[in-house]
Amino acid sequence: MSAEFRRSQLLELVRRQGFAPLPELAKALDVSESTIRRDLAHLEREGTTQRTHGGAFYTGPSPNLPHFEQRQTAQWNKKRSIARCAAELIEDNDTVLLDGGSTTYELARLLVGRPLQVVTNSLPVANLFSSTVGADLIVIGGYVHGRSGTVQGPHAEEMIRSLHVRRAVISAAGVNERGLFNSNLSTAAAEQAMLESAEEVLAVIDSTKFGHQSLAFVAPFSSITRIVVDDQLTMNWRDRLVAEGVEVLIAPNVEDPAAAPLTDDQPPRKKLPRV
């Protein structure tokens, strides 16, 4: 068995179970635990698994849902850059409410294994945390929208409003001078409930969404604490957001491994004052 084939089999085992113990993986592939450890280290560098005491859990690409198939590949580097920047804003032991957007999913992958209380209406996001050590998981109940894997509807909105979280992370299908939009009415209603339940609201939005609106209005800029966006956002939009009272964080290109998140007081870009 070649190393490449063995690793693909290993990844599939971890993916199916969410979390898999080391002895079980070694037995299934008929190799030593030390070989499994080396293979897991390789997969961890690729971002598809994360090792923990006694085994590994899956942190790979999003599931085969139309919502993710269409959106996850588009502007993927931008989404990953935004996710890395946003992850630094989440503090250990925070209570975090995560929506079902593809950029939010990239953020969730980076939060796996951290000591957090995670609340979500996204089944793909919930799956990431369901078998992991460190995070307490609360899944919102209600009608499951098959296309996106999110839980929506009146029951979901009522449950979201009954909770109180430190930070909510939401995405958007469009942003114009009015504020944030989503492409689904029920998704927009669930996100509005999230805004009401959070002390701080973090919007993770790639630059291609700015200057466009979508079907359903979600919220004005006054409801958003921070927006994390990639470095392709125009200066006109950066200035407009600051004028609206939103803190803007510019995520550096993910292809630069040494890059650190750019905040609004770092050169060479025009200073974006914190508010």
N, C-alpha and C positions, 0 to 999 in steps of 0.2 A: 504494500500500500504506500503510495507516494505521500510526501508530507502535505502537498496541496490538497489531494483528495481527502486525506485524514482530517485536515482542518475544516474542509467543507462539510464533512460528516459531523464533526464536533460542533460546528456552528449551528447546524440544523437541529441537533439534539438540544442544545441550549435554547434555541429559538422556540421550539415546540413547548418546552416546559417552563420557560421564563427564568427559572433558576434550576441548576442541576448540580448535585454534589460531585466532588472530585472522584471518589471511588466508583460511583455509578458510571461516570464518563469513561474512566479507565477500563472498566469491565466491558462496557458496550463496544468499545473500539479495540479491545484486546491489546492494550499497550500499558506501559507503566504510568504511574501517577506523575513522575517527573516529566515524561513526554507530554502528558496533558498540560502540565503547568507551562511548559515552553510554548505549546501551541496556543494556550489561552493568552499568554503574554503577547504573542504575535497578533492574535485577533483583537486584543485590547488596544494595541497600537493602531489598528485599523478602525477602531471605534465601534466594533460590533458586539463586544462582550466587555464585562467588567468583573475582575476577580474580587472575591471576598473570602472571608474565612471559611474554608471547607468546600468551596465550589466557585461557580460563576453565574452571573445573570446576563440576560440578553439586553443590549442597548443599541441594536442595529437599526437599519432603516425602517421607516414606517410601514404599516401593513398594507395589503393589497386592497385599498379602498379607492374608488374613483376620485374622491376629494383629495387624496394624497397623490395618486397617480398623476393627476393633472397639475398639481401645484408644487409638489416636493422637488421635482426635477427643474422646474423653472426658477431661475434666479437662486439656485441652491447655495452658491458661495455667499451670496448676500444674506440669506437666511441663517447660515451657519455662523457668519461673522456677528450678526445681531444676537444670536443665541449666546455666543461666548461672552459678549459684552454684558448682556442682561444677567447672565449667571453670577457675575461678580456683584450684582446689586442685591442678590438674595442672601440673607444671613442665615447661618445655622440656627435651627430651632424656630425659624419663621413658620407662620401659617400662610400658605400660598395657595391661591385659587387660580387654576390654569384652565384656559378655554381649549377649544379643539382645533385651533389653527395649525398649519404646517410649520410655521416659525416657532410657535409655542411648543410643538412636539420636539423640535430640535433643542430647545431650551430644556425641556423635561429630560431628554437623554443625558444632558450634562449635570442634572441635579440628582440622578440616581445614585444611591449610596450615601447621600448626605442626611444628617439628622434634621428632618423637616416634618411638618404636618401638611400633607398635600390634599387639597380638595379639587376635584375635577368633574366635569360633565363629559369628558372624552374617554371612551373605552380604550383607544390606543394608548393614551397617556396613562390611564389606570393600569393597563397591562405592564407597562414599564416598572411600576412601583409595587405591583401586587405580590411579588415573590422576593423582594429585596429587603436587606437589613438596613435599618436606620430611619426610614420614613414611615409615619403613620398615614394611612390612606383612607380618605372618605370619598365615596363615589356618589354623585348626585343621581337620584332615581327619577324615572319618567319614561316618556316615549323615546325610543332609540331611532335616530335618523340614519338609515342604513348607508346612505351615500357618504356621510362624513364620519360615522361612528360616534356621534355626539348624542347626549341625552337632552331632549328639549321638551317644550310644552308647559302647561300651567303647573303641573306638579313639580317639575324641575325648577321652575322659576320661584315657586313658593319655598322650596327647600333652600335654594340659594339665598333668598332674602332672609331666611331665619338664622343664617350663619353670620359670624363676624370674623373677618380674616385681616391679617396685617397687610398683605399685598395681593392684588389681583393682576394677572397677566392676560391681556387680550390682544387679539390680532385684528386686522381690518382688510376688507376687500377693496376699499377706496377711501381716499382722503381729499376733501376739497375745503373751500373757505368756511363751510358750515361746521365741519368736524369729521367724524369717523362714520363709515358705512360698512354694511355687510351685505352679502349676496342672498341671504336667506332670512326671511322674516322671523322665523322662530329662533334662529341663532342670534339675531339682533336682540330679541326680547330677553334671551338668557344672558347675553352680555350686559344689557341694561341692569338686570338684577345683580350681576356681579359688581357693577360700579357702586350700587347701593350698599353692598356688604363689606367693602374694603376701605381700610384707612388710606391706602395709597394705590393708585392705578398705574401700571406700567404697560404701555402699548409697544408691541414689537412689530414693526412695519417696514417692509423694504421700500426703497425709493421709487420703484415702478408704480406703486399704488397712489402716489401723490399727484394731485391734479385731476383725479377721477372720482366719480361717485358710483355707488352701486344701488341695488334695489331698496335696501332698508337703512334708514338713518339710525345710528347707534347712540352717539353722544357728541356734544360740543366739546371744544378743546378745554373748556373750563372744568370738565369732569376728569381730565387726564393729568396725572402728576408728572410723569416722564414719558418721553418717546425715545426709544432706541431705534436707530435707523442706520443704514449703511452709508459709506462715504460718497455715494453718488447723488445724494440729495442736494438740490441746487441751493445756492446761497439765498435766493429769494424765499424759498420755503423755510430755510433755517431762520431767517429774520422774522418771517411771518409767525412762526411757532413761538419764538421768544416773545414777540409782541403780544401774543395771546396768553402769555404767562406759563407756558409749558417749558419744562427743563428738557433740553435736547442733548442726547449723548450719541456721538458719532462712532460707529463700530468700524475699526480698521479692517482692511482686506484680510480674510482668513488665510490666504495663501502665504502671508508673511508670518512665519512661526514666532518671530520675535516681537510681533506687534502687540501692543497693550491697548486696551480700550481708550479712545480719545474722549475726554470730557470737554465741556465747553470752555475750559480755561487753558487748554493746551495749544501751543503753536503747532503748525503754521497757520491753522485756520482762524478765521475771524472769531473773536471771543463771543461765546454765547452765555450770557450771565445766568447764574442759577437764581431761581425764584422760589 
